[in-house]
Amino acid sequence: MNKKYVVIIMALAIIIGSTYNALGQAKEQDQKSTAESVVRELYNLVSFAPNTTPDWEKVKSLFIDEAVIVLRVTYDSLAILSRQDFVDLFISDIEKYQLDKSGFVEKVVSCETTEFGDIAKSVVVYEASIPNSPRPPQQGVDFFQLMRKDGRWIITAIVNEVPRPGNAIPSEFIRTEKEVEREE
């Protein structure tokens, strides 16, 4: 084969490879910029291994300054929190239950997100647990509202509920990650 053609073929291979790599990186960036990716990131950030704690500044960066978080704190009451109150409550619970020694995991069981223009909503069924604890994971449901601001998705509100006697998680909220993957 003529050296000229070999050089042309090699140049084309480099260009095609670079284009493919750039497209892959763009796709990865698009995935990171979805409303659902922000929601999932929150669960990742509040989960931590023993002898570590979350990066609270990263957690707060996922919310607008004026965000409202409504958490079920007992079977009979809800608390309305700012993003700083949310972080402070987590820190208080870490100290109270010595979670810094055991770690903490909050994982997404099911997530259904809908985006429309610059607004989005997510319904998340999650499980919160303490590693190596004899207590089973505690499930709950979080409703998220998000907006796109300055080109990125950011949380504006979360409302939380937990199952209790007479208040089971609706079956339509529970879709396993495998079911979601099969639908895609």
C-alpha positions as CSV (number, residue, x, y, z in Angstrom):
1,M,0.0,0.0,0.0
2,N,1.2,3.5,-0.9
3,K,2.7,5.4,2.1
4,K,0.5,8.4,1.2
5,Y,-2.7,6.3,1.6
6,V,-1.4,4.9,4.9
7,V,-0.9,8.4,6.3
8,I,-4.3,9.5,5.1
9,I,-6.0,6.4,6.7
10,M,-4.1,7.0,9.9
11,A,-5.1,10.6,10.0
12,L,-8.8,9.7,9.4
13,A,-8.6,7.1,12.2
14,I,-7.2,9.8,14.6
15,I,-9.9,12.2,13.5
16,I,-12.7,9.7,13.9
17,G,-11.4,8.5,17.2
18,S,-11.1,12.0,18.5
19,T,-14.6,12.8,17.4
20,Y,-16.0,9.6,19.0
21,N,-14.2,10.5,22.2
22,A,-15.5,14.0,22.2
23,L,-19.1,12.7,21.6
24,G,-18.7,10.3,24.4
25,Q,-17.6,13.1,26.8
26,A,-20.4,15.3,25.6
27,K,-22.9,12.5,26.3
28,E,-21.4,12.0,29.8
29,Q,-21.7,15.7,30.5
30,D,-25.3,15.7,29.3
31,Q,-26.0,12.9,31.7
32,K,-24.5,14.9,34.6
33,S,-26.6,17.9,33.7
34,T,-30.0,16.3,34.1
35,A,-32.4,17.0,36.9
36,E,-32.3,13.4,37.9
37,S,-28.5,13.4,38.1
38,V,-28.6,16.2,40.6
39,V,-31.2,14.3,42.7
40,R,-29.0,11.2,42.6
41,E,-25.9,13.2,43.5
42,L,-27.6,14.4,46.7
43,Y,-28.1,10.8,47.9
44,N,-24.5,10.0,47.0
45,L,-23.2,13.0,48.9
46,V,-25.1,12.3,52.1
47,S,-23.9,8.7,52.2
48,F,-20.5,8.2,53.7
49,A,-18.1,5.5,54.9
50,P,-17.0,5.1,58.6
51,N,-14.6,7.8,59.9
52,T,-15.6,10.3,57.2
53,T,-18.4,12.8,56.8
54,P,-20.1,14.4,53.8
55,D,-18.8,17.5,52.1
56,W,-21.6,19.8,53.3
57,E,-20.6,22.7,51.0
58,K,-21.1,20.3,48.0
59,V,-24.5,19.3,49.4
60,K,-25.6,22.9,49.8
61,S,-24.4,23.7,46.3
62,L,-27.2,21.4,44.9
63,F,-29.9,23.8,46.3
64,I,-30.9,27.3,45.6
65,D,-30.3,29.6,48.6
66,E,-34.0,29.9,49.3
67,A,-34.8,26.1,49.1
68,V,-37.4,24.6,51.3
69,I,-37.1,21.1,52.7
70,V,-40.0,19.5,54.5
71,L,-39.0,16.4,56.5
72,R,-41.1,13.9,58.4
73,V,-39.4,14.0,61.8
74,T,-41.9,11.9,63.8
75,Y,-45.0,10.0,62.8
76,D,-47.0,13.1,63.9
77,S,-45.0,16.0,62.7
78,L,-43.1,17.6,59.8
79,A,-40.3,20.1,60.0
80,I,-39.8,22.9,57.5
81,L,-36.1,23.5,57.0
82,S,-33.8,25.8,55.0
83,R,-30.8,24.2,53.3
84,Q,-28.6,25.1,56.2
85,D,-31.2,23.7,58.7
86,F,-31.1,20.5,56.6
87,V,-27.4,20.2,56.9
88,D,-27.4,21.1,60.6
89,L,-30.0,18.4,61.3
90,F,-27.8,15.8,59.4
91,I,-24.8,16.9,61.5
92,S,-26.8,16.7,64.7
93,D,-27.9,13.1,63.8
94,I,-24.4,12.1,62.9
95,E,-23.2,13.2,66.4
96,K,-26.3,11.9,68.2
97,Y,-26.2,8.4,66.7
98,Q,-22.3,8.3,66.3
99,L,-22.7,7.7,62.5
100,D,-19.2,9.0,61.9
101,K,-18.0,5.7,63.4
102,S,-20.4,3.5,61.4
103,G,-21.1,5.4,58.2
104,F,-24.5,6.0,56.7
105,V,-26.1,5.0,53.4
106,E,-29.1,6.5,51.7
107,K,-29.7,4.8,48.3
108,V,-32.2,5.3,45.6
109,V,-34.6,2.4,45.2
110,S,-36.7,4.0,42.5
111,C,-36.6,7.4,40.8
112,E,-39.1,8.9,38.3
113,T,-38.1,12.3,36.9
114,T,-40.0,14.5,34.5
115,E,-38.4,17.6,32.9
116,F,-40.4,20.4,31.2
117,G,-38.4,23.3,29.9
118,D,-36.6,24.8,32.9
119,I,-38.5,22.9,35.6
120,A,-38.5,19.3,36.8
121,K,-39.9,17.0,39.4
122,S,-38.6,13.7,40.8
123,V,-40.3,11.1,42.9
124,V,-37.7,9.0,44.8
125,V,-38.2,6.0,46.9
126,Y,-35.1,5.6,49.0
127,E,-33.6,3.3,51.7
128,A,-31.6,4.8,54.6
129,S,-29.4,2.5,56.6
130,I,-26.5,2.3,59.0
131,P,-24.0,-0.3,57.7
132,N,-23.7,-3.4,59.9
133,S,-26.7,-2.4,62.0
134,P,-29.2,-5.1,63.0
135,R,-32.0,-2.6,62.1
136,P,-33.4,-3.0,58.6
137,P,-33.1,-0.1,56.2
138,Q,-35.8,2.6,56.6
139,Q,-37.7,3.4,53.4
140,G,-39.1,6.8,52.6
141,V,-40.3,8.9,49.7
142,D,-38.9,12.3,48.6
143,F,-40.6,14.6,46.2
144,F,-38.1,17.0,44.5
145,Q,-38.8,20.2,42.6
146,L,-35.9,21.6,40.5
147,M,-35.2,24.4,38.2
148,R,-32.6,25.1,35.6
149,K,-30.6,28.2,36.6
150,D,-27.5,29.4,34.8
151,G,-27.5,26.3,32.7
152,R,-27.6,23.8,35.5
153,W,-30.3,22.0,37.5
154,I,-30.7,23.0,41.1
155,I,-33.1,21.8,43.8
156,T,-35.7,24.3,44.9
157,A,-37.7,22.1,47.3
158,I,-38.0,18.6,48.8
159,V,-40.9,17.1,50.6
160,N,-40.4,13.9,52.5
161,E,-42.7,11.2,53.8
162,V,-42.1,7.8,55.5
163,P,-44.3,4.7,55.6
164,R,-46.1,4.1,58.9
165,P,-49.1,2.1,60.0
166,G,-51.9,2.9,57.6
167,N,-49.6,4.8,55.3
168,A,-47.7,2.4,53.0
169,I,-45.6,3.6,50.1
170,P,-47.9,3.5,47.0
171,S,-46.9,0.6,44.7
172,E,-46.8,2.9,41.7
173,F,-43.8,4.8,43.3
174,I,-41.7,1.6,43.6
175,R,-40.0,0.7,40.4
176,T,-36.7,-1.0,40.8
177,E,-33.6,0.3,39.0
178,K,-33.6,-2.9,36.9
179,E,-37.2,-2.2,35.8
180,V,-36.2,1.3,34.7
181,E,-33.2,0.0,32.8
182,R,-35.4,-2.5,31.0
183,E,-37.8,0.3,29.9
184,E,-34.9,2.3,28.4
